[in-house]
Amino acid sequence: MWYYKDQICETKTGKRNSPHEGAGILDTVASTGADLLIHHGIPWLGHKAVEMGRYYGSEALRNPKLQKKGN
């Protein structure tokens, strides 16, 4: 018989089985970490890559040795 208020099941032998407290915590933590990586980490890495490309591209255009090779 289930006591829905407490979520405890009483078996035919009279013993009660309570649900395990904290079960699935590691799964929840891993899922939360993966969600954060997908929603925040990957776009941040893409943004940093674009910024680095702009910076080093402009440095290459200002390099006098490279400008001489282009002429």
Order of alpha helices (4+ residues) and beta strands (2+ residues): beta-beta-beta-alpha-alpha-alpha
